[in-house]
Amino acid sequence: MKKTIFPLFLLFFALCAVAQNARDEIKVNPYLGGDNYTAYQEPTKALSPTPEGYEVFYFSHYGRHGSRYLIGKDVYKNPVKVLQAAHDAGQLTEKGEDVLKKCITIRDDAQGRVDELTPLGAQQHRGIARRLSERFPEIFGKDNIIDAKSSTIIRCILSMANEMAELQGRNPNLNIKMDASDHDMYYILQEDKELKKQRAPRGSEAEKALNAFRKSKFDPTRVMNTLFKSEDYWKENVENPDDFIGTALWKIAQNQQSLELRKNFSLLDIFTNDELYNIWLSRNADWYVKYGPSMLNGGTQIYIQRNLIKKIIEETEATLPELLKDSNARLSVPSAHMRFGHEVVVMPTACFMNLNGAGTIYKNLDDLEKNKWYSYKIFPMASNIQIVFYRPTTPNAKEEDVLVKFLLNEEEANVPDLKAVKGPYYKWTDVKAYWENKLSKYKE
């Protein structure tokens, strides 16, 4: 008799369906606690049907690069240095020796590849492209123009290239134009030094709140005593144990999900489920304050990528009239504008747009988890915001007739501040007015 095996991925989705909060979800899949290091989770829900009497005719997008190696020349070296010194002093436990060996393997694997795209990152973008072709053949199944722009960082360029290559392979008739230039960086990755200074400057209310929150959630003592034989040794020789465990080793352990080495071993067993959850809690709060709508620093961080919002409006307003008045205009103007960059753009942009309530203001950092403000659902590796435009199939359609649907990481998203026409569909003129009104409230 043939033995029936329940596929692991089905088990994962079944368990996640039961999970009610982040603690449960991270217990089922500890890699979700990886925050911005979480590998992309493919969508599981079917899309709502196209409204009767409408058709897809335009597409706008911003996507983060796929899974990558860690950033920083010493990010792999420093944990090895600390553990190696303890080894030389005879102060590592058996577990500590095992962690040192694995950290050396990961460091050597990353040699010369710091901050680069991994093979998994390329696969993520090819998967997204495949689903775009299947979901929106009106855009990606014809001889339309696709205008793609990327950050000048190589992992973003390769992410764009992989996604475009998959689209082209599925439809050789697409007219794809790609570019990565400093000319476009003002909206691909806006640099606003003044707003950055306001995030959580030393001694500020924001910094004090984040430090207190983190301290209340995570204590590195148990993990340190698991790795080192003597508490006296690590207290004297390891500078900032909280940072060593909760940041340095945690990053290496969580980012392994993006490496091919994930198939060989894991470092997450350094931590308990509660520790992974609590580290995520503090990092989740950090992102909310520094890139979200938190009033601890004035609620202005959602505007830091305002040039992208302006660019989306500008390109949409230039394109819609052409595509609406003449179906053959798609041969001369883009049917899709696609932009590739970073999570520090996806996060504040999702908050500005208030996708799934990401822009909601919470007074208490403990309220984030209670209200399901989960960083890993907003900006994992390869995260993306897709805006799909629909026009009436009747002749002489006007801009005020156009509907839009938002997809956050390929799942339909709602905008609580706006009244939907039906389901996840909103009037483009309402969306544009909402954005422009919001932009007008920020004083440069």
N, C-alpha and C positions, 0 to 999 in steps of 0.2 A: 504493500500500500504506500502510495506517495505521500510524503510528509508535507503538510502545508506550513509555509513560513510567512508570518505576518511582516511585511516590509517595514523597516525601521522608520522610513520617512512618513509612512501612514500612521505609525504609532506616535510619532512626534506631533503630527497635526491633530490626531485624536486627543492627545493629552493637552495640547494647547487650547483646544476647543473647550476643555473642561476648566482650564486655568482661568482664574478670576482677576488676578492682579500680577504686578511685575515679579513679586517674590515667587509666585507659583510658576510663571513663565520661565524665569531664570533657573529655577530648580529643575524644570523639564529640560531646558537647553541652556546650560551655564554660559555659553558663548553670547547669548543675548545681553548678558551683563557687560559685554565689551564696549557698550556705549558707541562712540564713533569708530571703534575698531570692529564692530559687529559686521560679519560678512552678510551680503545681500540675501534676503529671503524672498524667493519667488512668490508672486501673487497666487492666492488660492481661490479667490472668488471670481465668479463670472461677471462680466460687465452688464450693466442695464441695457436693454434694447434701445436702439436709436429711436428718438421720438417719431411718431407717425408723421409723415409728410416732410421729414428732414433728412439731410445727408451730410456726412463729414466732408469738409472742403479745405480746412486749414489746421495747422498743428504748430504749437509753440512749446518750447521745452528748455529746462536747465537740468543738467545731470552732473553728479559728482563722479570723479574717477573711480575705477574699480579697486578691488583689494590691492594693498600695497605693502611693501616693507615699511618698517618704522622710519621716522624722520629724525636725523641728528647723528653726527659722526660717532658720538660716544654712547648712544642709546643702548647698543648691544655690548659695548666694552665695559662700561662701569659696573654692572651687576657681576660680570665675570671677575672683575678686579677685586671686588669686595669678597666674593666667595673664595677666590683663589688665595687671598691673603689669609683667610680663616683656615683653609686647607693646609697651607704651609705652616700655620701655627698649631695644627692638630686640633682645631676647634670646630670642625664640621661634623654633624651627626651623619648617620648613614643616609638619611633623607637629604641632608645638605649636600653630600657628595653626589648623589643622584641628580639633584637640581643643577649643580655646577657642571656636570657632564653634559646635561641637556642644553644648558645655556651656551656652552662652548660650541655645541653642534649647531645651534641656531645662529650664533655669531658668525661662525665660519660659512654657513649657508648664505648669510646676508653680505658677505664680503664683496665690496664694490657695487652693491645693489641697494644701498640705503635710499629710501623714499621712492623706489621704482615700482612700477606695476608688476604684480605677480601673475602667473598663468591663470589663477582663479579670477583675477580682476579682468583679464581679457575674456574669459568665458562668461562672466556676468554680463558684459556689454553685448556679447553675441547673443545671449539669451534674451536680453531686452529687445534687441533688434528683431529677433525671430518673432517675438510676440507682437511687436509693432506691425510687422508685415501681415500677421494673421488677424490682428484686431482692426487695423485701419488700412485695408487694401485701397481705399479711395485716395489715400495719400502715398502709400509706399508700394502700391501694386501697379502704378501707372508710370508714364514717362514724365513725371513731375520733377520740378527743381527742388532739391533739398539743400538748404544753406546751413552749413555746420561751421561753428567757430569754437576754438578751444583756448583755454589758458595756455601760456607758453611753457608750462611745466610738462616734462616729457611723459609723466604718467597720465596726464590729462589728454595729451595729444594721442597717445597709444590707445586710450579708452575710446576717444572719438574715432580713430582709425579702425579699430576692431568693430565698432558698431556700424560704421559706414560700409566696411567691407562685407559684413553679413547682409546688410540691406541690399547692396549692389549684387551680391551673389544670388540673392533670392529674386532680384528683379534687375537684370542687366540694362533695362531701359531707363532706369532712374538717372537723372542728371544731377550728380552729387558734386557740390563745391565745398571744399574744405580749406580752412585757414587757421593759423595760430600765430598771432602777431601782437606786439605791444600796442598796436593801433586800437585793439579791441579790449585791452585789459581794464580800461576804465569802468566797464560794466561787467566783464567776466569775473573780475576780482577787484572790486573797488577798494582803494586804500584811503581810509579816513583816519588820520592820526589823532585828530581831536576827539572823535568818538571813542577810539581805542583807549585813550587816556582816561576816559570816564568809566570804563568797565568796572574795575575794582582796584583803584589806586591804593597804595599803602596807607593804612590808617583810616580808610573810608568805611562807611556803614556797610557797603557791599562786601568788602574784604573781611570785616569782622564777622558778619553773618555767615559767610561761607566757611571761614575757619572754625567757627563754633559748631556749625552744622557737621562738618567733616569730623571734628574731634568727637562729637557725640555719637557718631555712627561707626567708627572703625578704630580699633586698638591693635597694633601690630605685634603685641607681646607673644601671643600664642604661636604665630607663624615663625617669629624670630627664634623662639625656644625649640621649635621643630627643626630648624635648620642649623642652629648653633648649639654646641654642647654647654657653654657657660653663658649665663645671662650677664655676668660681670664682663665677659669678653665683648659681647656685642654692644653693651651699653657704653663701653669705653672706646671701641674701635669702629663702630658703624655710625656715621654721621646721619642724623635724621632717619631713624628706623621706619617712621611712618611713610616717608617718601620712598625709601628703599623697597618696602613691601607693597604699599598701596599705589605706587606709581611705577617705579622702575621694573620690578619683577612682574607686577600686574600687567604692564604693557606687553612685555615679551610673551607672557602666558596667554593673554587674550588675542594678541595679533597673530598667534600661531595658526588661528583658524583661517588666515589668509594665505598661508604658506603650503607648499607641497609636503612639508614635514608634518603637517597635521595628520597625515596618513600613518605616521610612524609612532608618535607618542604625544602625550599631552602634559602640560605643566599646571593645569588647573587644579590638580589634586593637592597643590600646596595649600589651597584655600578650602574652607567649608562653604556650603551653600549660603549660609547666612553672611559670611564675610564677602563673598562675591556680590550678594545683593546689597550689602551696606556700602561697599566701595562704589557700586553703581549709583546708589542714592546720592552720594556726595558729588559724583561727577555729573549726574543728571542735573542737580541743583546748580553746579558751576556753569553748565551750558545755558540754563534758563536765565541766570543772572547776566552772563557776559554776552550772550547772543540773542536772548529772548526779550520778553516784554516787562521784565522785573522792574518795579518802581524803586528798588534799592539803589539804582543808579540813574533814576529819572525816567525809565521806560523808553529811552531813545535808541537802544541798540538794534531794534528791529528796522531802523532806517539806514543802517550802515551799508547796505547793498541797494540803496534806493536807485542808483543808476541803472541797475538791471530792470527794475520795475518800469522805469521811464523808457528803457530800450524796448521792452516787450510792448508797451503801449505804442511807441513810435513805429515799430515795424508792423504791428498789427494794423494800425490806422493807415499805413501806406499800402498794405497788401489787400485788405478786405475789399475796398471799392473796386479794385482791378478784378479780383476773383469773382465778385458778385455780378459785375456787369457783363463779363465775357468768360465763358467756360474755357476758352482757348488761352486765356491769360496765364494759365498755369505753365504754358510753354515759355513765358517770358519773365514771370515773377515767381518767387519761391512759394511752394505750397507748405513748406515746413521750415521754421527757423529753429535750429538746435544748437545749444550752447553747452560746453563741457568745462567743468571747473572743480570746485572744492566744497567740502561740507560747511565751511565757514560762510558760504554763500547760501547753500540750501537751507540751513537752519534759520537765519534771520528772515529769509524770503518766505519760508513757510509760515513763520510767525507774523510777518507783515500781512500776508494774504489771509491769515487766520484759518489755515486749512485744518479741519477737524478740531478747531478751537485752540490751535497751537499758540495763538496770540492772546489767550486769556491771561489776565493779571491775577496772580495769587499773592496774598499778603504774607503767607507763611510758607517756607520752603517744604515743610511736611505735607502741604496740600498738593504738591505736584504728583506724588505717587497716588494719593487718594483720588485724584481727578484724571488719572491715566495720562499724564504728560510724560511720555516715555521717549527719551532721546533716541533709542535704538529703532523706534518706529518712524522717526523723522529723517535721520541722516546716517543710515548704515553705509558701508562701502557701496558705491554705484547707486546711491540714492538719487531720485529724480522727481521732478515736478513736471507733469505733462498737462498742457491745456489744449483740449480738443474742441474745435469750432464746428458748428452745425448750421447749415443754411436751409431755408425752405426749398423744396423741389419745384415750387411754382416759379414762373418767370418774374423778373423785376424785383427780386428780393432786396431789402434794404438793410443797413447796418443794425437798425433797431429790431430787426427780425432774427438776428443771429443769436444762437444759444451757445454756451460753453459748458464744458464739464472738466473738472479738475481731477487728476489722478496723482496721488502721492505714493511713490514707489509702486506704481501700477495698480493701486487700489483706489476706487472712487472715494473722493473726499468731499466733505461738506464745508460750507462757509456759514457759520452760525449768524453772522451779521447781515446776511442777505436772504431775501425771500426767493426760494427756488420756484421756477416755473412748474417743474415736475421732477420728482426724484432728485438726482444729482445735477440737474440742468438749470443754468442761470442765464439771464439775459446779459449779453456782452456789454451793452450800454450801462447796465446796473453795476457790473464788475468794474468797468473803467471809471465810472463816477465815484465808486467806493474807493478805489485806489487813488484817484486824483485828489479826492477830499482828504484822504489820510496824508498824502504827500504834502498838501498845503499846510498841514498842522506842524510840520517840522521846519524850524527856522535855521537856515544854514549859519 
